[in-house]
Amino acid sequence: MAYDIYIGDRMFSSWSLRGWLMLEKFSLPHTVHMVGLYSGTMADDMAHLAPARLVPALRTPEGTVIGESLAIAETLAERHPQAGLWPSGQAQRATARWLVAEMAAGFGALRGDCPMQLAHVYEDFETSGAVKADLDRIETLFAHARKVSGQGSGWLFGDYSLADVFYTPVAARIIGYRLPVSAATRVYCKLLLSDPAVLRWQEQAHEVRYDPEPYKLDLPRRPWSLD
């Protein structure tokens, strides 16, 4: 039996991407349902999932509804211990949970100033001091994760984990706004965004057009590229 995952949009919804990756990357069978995040039908589309009111939302094969990405992540890890959603080592697992929790609760300036979008790369974006502070903190967390895991490159904890899932939309913001980060962080961002699952998601994102375009900035831009 499959999970039902409810998402709002592929081009702009960072939390939808996280919810889907939890299932897709760990080969958990699922059916995707679209919610009208920008069409005004979201409340009606999710009424049968109450009290869940935001995307992503998950319904288990048994019918249990789970809202909030952290709850979905922990539920899936509990139900599928052999899937490897969290790192296997105790220190690595605790550190990965830390990174995921801080991502879920923090980085408000980065989220507010740089909404996720997968359509193009903005040129001449002016990085505020608050966004720079968020980026510095993210790089500190990445460095700590690699110290704990012993992984100088690649996925943060060796094998792909929920930590990589949760920072994929962060990578999209760094690339999409050409934000100032270290060479090592940029390489990691490119790794996250060149993953085949993310590329499939991005391809499907282009199937939907919005008028007006959400979160549009009056800045020069070029087609999406990891270069």
C-alpha positions in Angstrom: 0.0 0.0 0.0 1.2 3.5 -0.8 1.4 6.8 1.2 -0.6 9.8 0.0 1.6 12.9 -0.1 -0.1 16.3 -0.6 2.0 19.0 -2.1 1.3 22.6 -3.2 3.6 23.3 -6.1 6.9 22.2 -7.5 8.4 25.4 -8.7 8.1 27.4 -5.5 7.1 25.2 -2.6 10.2 24.3 -0.7 8.3 22.3 1.9 6.5 20.3 -0.8 9.9 19.4 -2.2 11.1 18.2 1.2 8.0 16.1 1.8 8.2 14.4 -1.6 12.0 13.7 -1.4 11.5 11.8 1.9 9.4 9.3 0.0 11.1 9.4 -3.4 14.7 9.1 -2.3 14.1 6.3 0.1 11.9 4.3 -2.3 8.7 4.5 -0.2 5.7 3.9 -2.4 3.5 7.0 -2.7 0.8 8.8 -4.7 1.2 12.6 -5.2 -1.8 14.9 -4.8 -1.7 18.5 -5.8 -3.2 21.2 -3.6 -4.2 24.7 -4.9 -1.5 26.6 -3.1 -1.7 29.6 -5.5 -5.2 29.1 -7.0 -7.1 29.9 -3.8 -8.5 26.3 -3.4 -6.0 25.1 -0.7 -8.4 25.2 2.2 -11.0 23.2 0.3 -8.5 20.8 -1.2 -7.2 20.0 2.3 -10.5 20.0 4.2 -10.5 16.2 4.3 -7.1 16.2 6.0 -8.1 18.5 8.9 -6.6 19.6 11.1 -3.7 19.6 8.7 -3.7 22.9 6.9 -0.3 23.3 5.2 1.7 21.3 2.7 3.2 18.8 2.8 0.7 16.6 4.5 1.0 12.8 4.6 -1.7 10.1 4.9 -0.4 6.7 5.8 -1.8 3.5 4.2 -3.8 3.0 7.3 -5.4 6.5 7.0 -3.5 8.4 9.6 -2.9 12.0 8.6 0.4 13.8 9.6 1.1 17.4 9.1 4.4 19.3 9.5 7.6 18.1 7.8 9.5 17.1 10.9 6.6 14.9 12.1 6.4 13.3 8.6 10.2 12.7 8.7 10.2 11.1 12.1 7.1 9.0 11.3 8.6 7.6 8.1 11.9 6.9 9.8 10.1 5.0 12.6 8.0 3.0 10.2 10.9 2.2 7.9 14.0 1.7 10.1 15.8 -0.2 7.3 15.4 2.6 4.7 18.2 4.7 6.2 16.4 8.0 6.5 18.7 8.9 9.4 22.4 8.1 9.6 23.1 4.8 11.4 25.8 6.1 13.8 24.5 7.6 17.1 26.6 10.8 16.9 25.8 11.2 13.2 22.1 10.6 13.7 21.9 13.1 16.6 23.8 15.7 14.5 21.6 15.2 11.5 18.5 15.7 13.7 20.0 18.9 14.9 20.6 20.2 11.4 17.1 19.3 10.3 15.5 20.9 13.4 17.4 24.1 13.0 16.5 24.3 9.4 12.8 23.8 10.1 12.8 26.5 12.8 15.3 29.0 11.5 16.9 31.0 8.7 14.0 33.4 8.5 15.9 36.1 6.6 17.0 33.6 3.9 13.5 32.3 3.5 11.9 35.7 3.4 14.4 37.4 1.1 15.0 34.5 -1.2 11.9 32.4 -1.8 12.7 29.1 -3.4 12.3 29.1 -7.2 13.6 26.6 -9.8 13.0 28.6 -12.9 16.0 30.9 -13.3 19.0 32.5 -11.7 18.8 36.1 -10.5 21.7 38.4 -11.2 22.7 41.3 -9.0 20.8 40.2 -5.9 21.9 42.2 -2.9 22.5 40.0 0.0 21.4 41.6 3.3 23.4 41.3 6.5 20.7 39.1 8.0 20.8 36.7 5.0 24.6 36.7 5.2 24.3 35.7 8.9 22.0 32.9 8.0 24.4 31.7 5.3 27.3 31.8 7.8 25.3 29.7 10.3 24.4 27.2 7.6 28.1 26.9 6.6 29.0 26.4 10.3 26.5 23.6 10.6 27.7 21.9 7.4 31.3 22.1 8.7 30.2 20.6 12.0 28.3 17.8 10.3 31.3 16.9 8.2 33.5 16.9 11.3 31.2 14.5 13.0 30.7 12.3 10.0 34.3 12.4 8.7 32.9 13.1 5.2 34.9 15.9 3.5 32.7 15.9 0.5 29.5 14.3 -0.9 26.4 13.9 1.2 26.7 15.3 4.7 26.8 12.0 6.5 28.2 9.7 3.9 24.9 8.1 2.7 22.0 10.3 1.6 19.9 11.2 4.6 17.1 13.5 5.8 19.7 16.2 6.4 20.3 16.3 2.7 16.5 16.3 2.0 16.0 19.3 4.3 18.8 21.4 2.8 18.0 20.8 -0.8 15.7 23.9 -1.0 18.4 25.9 0.8 20.7 24.9 -2.0 18.1 26.1 -4.6 18.1 29.5 -2.9 21.9 29.7 -2.9 22.2 28.8 -6.6 19.0 30.7 -7.7 20.1 34.0 -6.1 23.9 33.5 -6.5 24.4 33.9 -2.8 27.9 34.2 -1.4 29.1 30.9 0.1 32.3 29.0 0.2 33.5 26.9 -2.8 32.8 23.7 -0.7 29.3 24.7 0.1 28.6 25.6 -3.6 29.8 22.1 -4.6 27.5 20.5 -2.1 24.6 22.6 -3.3 25.3 21.5 -6.9 25.4 17.9 -5.7 21.9 18.3 -4.1 20.4 20.0 -7.1 21.9 17.6 -9.7 20.4 14.6 -8.0 18.1 12.7 -10.6 15.1 12.9 -8.3 15.5 16.7 -8.0 16.0 17.1 -11.7 12.7 15.2 -12.4 10.9 17.4 -9.9 12.3 20.5 -11.6 11.3 19.2 -15.0 7.7 18.7 -13.8 7.8 22.2 -12.2 7.9 23.8 -15.7 4.6 22.2 -16.6 2.7 24.8 -14.6 2.7 28.6 -15.3 1.4 31.3 -13.0 0.3 34.8 -13.9 1.4 36.8 -12.0 4.6 34.9 -11.2 4.9 34.4 -7.4 7.7 36.2 -5.7 9.0 37.9 -8.8 11.9 40.3 -8.3 12.7 43.2 -10.5 16.2 42.0 -11.3 18.0 40.7 -14.3 17.9 36.9 -14.6 19.2 34.1 -16.7 18.0 30.5 -17.4 18.6 28.1 -14.5 22.1 26.7 -14.4 24.3 25.1 -11.8 27.4 26.8 -13.3 
